[in-house]
Amino acid sequence: MFIIFLKFSDNKNQANVFMDGHNSWLKKGFDQGYFLLAGSLTPNQGGGLLAYNLSKEELLDFINQDPFVSNNVVFPEVIEIDPAKTDSKLSFLLN
């Protein structure tokens, strides 16, 4: 499981230019079963994601397809977590 922070760069004023592509990329991540959650880092710092169901290498390749990343609107930070205990609603993460 991974936590991904997409923190705004100095180029964040270009976010509107690439927003449609970024939203399509997010949809693809959910459709492929990679993302569990996506949301904003507040206040106005970028975005955050929870991802699973893929390797770190696959995740990094996928992150690089995000127009926000490839156009330097955000810079990604990936943190890997090896779940050991969960609430019963999240027990699927222990597989």
C-alpha positions, 0 to 999 in steps of 0.5 A, a space after each residue: 500500500 502506498 501514500 502518494 503526496 502530489 505537492 505543488 511546485 512553483 509551477 502550480 499556476 499551470 494546474 488549470 491548463 492540465 486539470 482535464 488530463 489530471 482528472 482523466 489520469 485519476 479516473 484511470 487509476 480508480 478504474 484500474 483498481 489502483 486508487 482507494 482515495 484521492 483528495 486535496 492537501 489543505 490548505 492548497 498544497 496539492 493532493 494526496 492518494 492511497 494506492 494499492 494493488 500494484 508494485 512500487 515500480 508500476 506505481 512510479 511509472 503510472 505517476 509519471 503519466 500524470 500530466 501534473 507530474 510530467 508538466 512540473 505542476 506537482 512533485 510526487 512523494 511516495 511512501 510505502 506501508 506494509 499493513 499489519 493491522 486494519 479495521 475490518 472494513 480494510 482487511 482486504 489490504 492485508 493480502 
